[in-house]
Amino acid sequence: MLANWVVSPVESDPMQAVIDHREPYRTIETPRVFVLYPRPSSAYDTAISKILEVFHEKGLRAAFRVFNFNREDARGKKALELAEGADLVFSMGSESTAWLHENYRNGKVPVVTVCSKDPVELGQIAGYERGSGTNFAFTSLNMPVEVQMAYLLELKPGLKNIGVLVDSENVSAVQTQARPIARSARARGIRVLDMAIKGSQRPREALKRVVAAAVKEMRRNDPSLADSVMWVTGSTAVFREIATINEHADRVPVLSAVPEVVKPGDESAVLSIGVSFESNAHLAALYGAEILFGRARAGDLKVGVVSPPDIAINFRKARAIGLKIPFSFFESARFIYDYEGRTVRPAGRAPHDRIGAVGTAALVPGK
């Protein structure tokens, strides 16, 4: 990203930065883009890097201002004063989106959401097939739950137990990931184990207890643990403790809705079926570009959902627990790590031609 963009601090405020193109426009006015962060996050940095990449590819040499409002109303109001001078706002993360939706819905500047969970489940928009009718264009970091469940049942046709790991204090993860997957599983007669913790209260210790207890409970109707899984939601307090979860999960596959939780080496989930931060940001960048080019109005755009899902597989973890991966998963996976835990397919690309051509996720708004 730094080959084409320059990141500079704002001396009066260490929680702001400006980003300018190395070759700014000379003859036309530079579009101004405001990016609202709720807190520091590597996921958000991944997302904004992808947005900058897409904007460069499309010839959009915008001037960005990144503002971390730290989830404080007073700083949020200061952010809105600055955002009023922009041509576009990117709302980074579910917390920023919720705050802006409450405080800036029907504002004069269009807003595109990034790294934000399902706006339909959160009640921010009525449905997937129509725009908001406001200044908001929504994208979703979630896969439709029925799609995820279809993949789960292909992996484990006789699934008996699913343990849902979530931070109960992460409202968006509870509403858009934990509850929907639990609802879908129960409708199919699959037993759901609630494995909620409080992220603010020693999550590592809590996870040790709830994971060990869940495994014990799963053995009641699945002694070999062959038809049980654990499902890690997009709760930072949960997925950053993936090593702890793995340590106490025995042979139960630890799966995730967040592709970034599947990584090289052993500190990884075995499989993910979801939407990566990068893929979601790519779609959000396309929405933002269409708005800045004047080809779309934010309120007319359907909810943007990446389809098909980003599948990530760690074969080292799969071999360790004896999990068989369907060939169709391997065929369409965007991220693959081999039996040594090394990266062999990063983001749908085969490094050094070690793997043949693979399909990458299509970006299909509204599907």
N, C-alpha and C positions, 0 to 999 in steps of 0.2 A: 504493500500500500504506500509506503514511504517513497517509492520511486516516482509517484505522481502527485503526492500530497505533502504538505508541510503542517505539522501539528505544533502549535505555539501556546504557551501558558497565558492566562490572564493574570497579570501581576497582582491586581487588587483582590482576587478571589481564587484561591487554590482549587476550588471545586468547579472551575470552568476551564474550558480550552477552546481555541479557535483552530479551524482546519481550512487551509486554502490550497487551491490547485497550484502546482508549480508553473503552469502556463495559463494564467488567468486571461479572461476575455479582454480584448483591447477596444472592440468597437460596439459591443452590446452590454447591457446591464447584467451584472452577475446575480443569478438567483441566490436568495438567502435562505438557508435551512437551519432551523433550530431543533436541537435534539435534547429531550428531557430525560435525564437519568434519575432514578429514585435513590441510588446508592452505587458504589463501585461494584463491578461484576465482570469477570472474564467473559461470560456469555454475551454481555452487551458489547464488549470490545470486539469480540468475534463478529457480532452483527453489524456494527458500524463499519468495520473493515470491509465486509461484503458490500454494504451500501456504497462505500467510496469506490470500490472496484467496479460496480455496475454503473455508477454515474460516470466514471472515467470512460468506460467502454461506450457509453451512449453520448459522449461529448458534452456532458453536463458538468461544467467547471464551477460548481456552486461554492459559495462561502458558507461554512458550517460553524455554528456555535454550539458547543456541548455544555450542558448545565446540569449539575447534580443538585437536585433540590433537597436531598437528604430526608425526604418524607416529612418535611416541615412546611406547614401552611404559609408561614411568613416568607420563606424562600420560594415557595411555589408561586406566590403572588408576584414576587420580584421577577421570577422566570416569565410569567405571563406578560409583564410589561415589556420585556425584551422580545418575547415571541411575537408580539403585535407588529413588530417591524419586519417580520420574516415573510417569505412566500410559502413556506411549508414547515410543518412541525412533524418530527418523528417522535412518537411516544414510546420510549424504550422500557419494556417490562410491564407486567400486569399492574404493579403499584402505580406507575406513572399514568397508565391508561385509566385506571379507576379514578385517580385524582383529577385528571383532565376532563374525564367524562362528567364528573360532578361539577367542576368549576369552569369548564370552557366549552361545553356543548353548545352548538349554534354560534360559536365565535366566528370572527371574520377570516381567520387563517385556517386552511385545511390541515387536518391531522391524519397521519397514517400510523397505525399501531405496529409495533415490532416486538418480537419475543413476548407476546401477550397471549394469555390462555383464552380459550374459547369464549367469544363475546356473547354467543347465544346462551350457553349454560350460565354465564354470569349476568344475564338479563340486560346486556347493553344494546342488543339489537334483537328484533323479533324472530328473524330466521336467516338462513344462509343464502337464499336466492334473491333477496332484494337489498338495495342499499339502505343506509341509515336515514337518508333524508336530511341529515345534518351536515356539519363540517367534518365528520369522522368517516374515514375509510378503514375498515377493520381487516386485519389478517389474524389467523389463528395458529398458535403453536401446538394445537391438539389435533390428533387424528380423530375422525368420527369413531365413536366407541365400538360400533358394530363392525367396522373394518378391523380394528385391533382384535376384537374377540374372534373374528373369523381366522386371523393369523394364529392366535393362541390355540384354537381348536385344531388347526392343521398341524401345529407342533405337538399338541397333546390331545388326540381325539377323545381319550377317556378321562379328561380332566375332572378331578374330584374336589380339589382344594385350591383356592387362590388366596394368598396372604397379601393384603394391600398395605404397603408401607407409605405413610404420609405424615407430614408435620401438621398437626391439628391447628397450629397457629397460622399456617399458610392457607388463607381462605380460598384463593383461586385454585390451588392444587386440590383442595378438598372438593370444591364445587364442580370443577371441570374434569378431574381425572379420577380421584378416589371414588366418589359416589357413582359416577356413570359406569365405571368398570364393575363395581360391586352390584349395581342394579342389573346390568346385563348378565353377569354370572349367575345371580340368584334366579333370574328368569329362566335359566337353562338347568336349574337344579344343582348348580355347582356351589359347594360350601365356601363362604367368604369369611376369612379371618381378618378382623379389624386390627391392624398393627400400627395404630396411631401413636405418635410421640409428641412431646412439646419441644420444639427446636430451641427454645430459650433456656431449657433446663437439662443440662448435661445429656445431650442426645446420644453420645456414644454409649454411656451406661444404660440408658433406656433401651437402645437398640439391642444390646447384648441380651437383655431380659426378654424383650418381646419376640425376637427372632428365635431364641432357644425354646420359648414357650410355644410358639407357633409350630415349630418342627415336631415337638412332642404331641401336640394336638393333631397334626396332620397324620401321624402314624396310627391314630385310632381307626381311620377308615382306609388308610393307604400305607400299610406297614413297610413297603419297600421304597416309599416316596417317589414311585415311578409316575404317578399321576397328580403331582402337586407342583405348584410354582409360587414364587414370590414376585410381586409386581411393585417396582419402585417408581413412584410418581416424581414429578418435577419439583420436589421440595429440596432446596439446597441443603438443609440440615440433615436430610436423609441421604441423598445420593453422594454427598462428600464423605460419608462414612461407609462407602461400599466395601472397604477392606473388613470392617467390623461385621457387616452383614454376611459377607462370604465366610468369615471365620466360624460363624455360628449356624449357617444354613444347612450344614451337612450335605446331602446329595440333592437338595431341592434347587432347581435352576433359579437363579436370580435374574429376572428380566426387568427391562426398564422401558418407560415411555419416552426417555430422553436418550437419543443416540450418543451424545457425548459421554454418557456413563460407561459405554463400551470403549475400552482403551487398550493400548498395548500392555502386555505383562499380566500380572495376577490381580492387581487392584482394579478390577473391572467387572461389570455385569457380563453374563455370558451372551446375552442377546438383547437387542432393542428393536422395538417396532414403534416408530413415532416420527416426529419432525425435528430435524436438527436446527439449531439456532441459525446456522448459515443458510439453510434452504428457506427458512421463514424470512430471513432478512433479504434474501434475493428477491422473493416475491414482493415484500414491502418496498424494496427499491424500485421495482418495476411499476408498482402503483404510484410511488412518488414521482417517478419520471413522467408518467402519463399525465399527472396533474400539472407538473411544471411546464410541460410542453403544450398544455392547454387542450389536450385530447380527451380529458376525463374530468368529471367533478367528483370530489371525494364522496359526497352523499349518494352518488349513483352507483358506486362500485359495490359488487357483492362481496361477502366475506371471502377473503382469500385463504384457501386451504391447499397445502401441497399434496399432490397425489401422483403416483402411489407413495406409500410411506418410505422414509429412510430406514432401511434395515442395517443394523450393525451386528457383526458376529465376532466373538473371540473364541477361536477353535481350541486354544490352550485350555480355557475354562471348560469348554464343552467336553473335551477329552477327560479332564480331571473328574467330572461327575458322571461320565457315561451318557451324555445327552446327544441324541442323533438329530442332526439338523436337516430338514427337508432340502432336497436339491433346489427346489424353486426359490427358497430363501437365499441360498448361496448365489444363485444365478442373478438375482435382482439386487443383492446387497450393495450398498454404497460404501460401506466400511468393513474391511475384513482384516483380521489379525490371525496369523497362522499358529501352528502347534508350538512354536517357540515364543509366541506372543508378539511377533514382529508385524509391522504394518505391511500388508501386501496389496491392499486396495484402499487408498485414501480418497474419500469423497468421490467414489465412482471412477477413479482413474487408476490404471495399472502402472506402477512405477517400473521403469526399465523394461517394459513389455513382458513382465513375468506372468501376467495374467492376460487373457485375451480381452476383446472388446466387451464392455458391459453396458447395460442400460442405466441411465441416470434418471432421477426423479423428474417427472414433468412438472412444470409449474402451471397449474390449471386453476384460475380463479373460480370460486363458486362451486367447486366439485370436491 
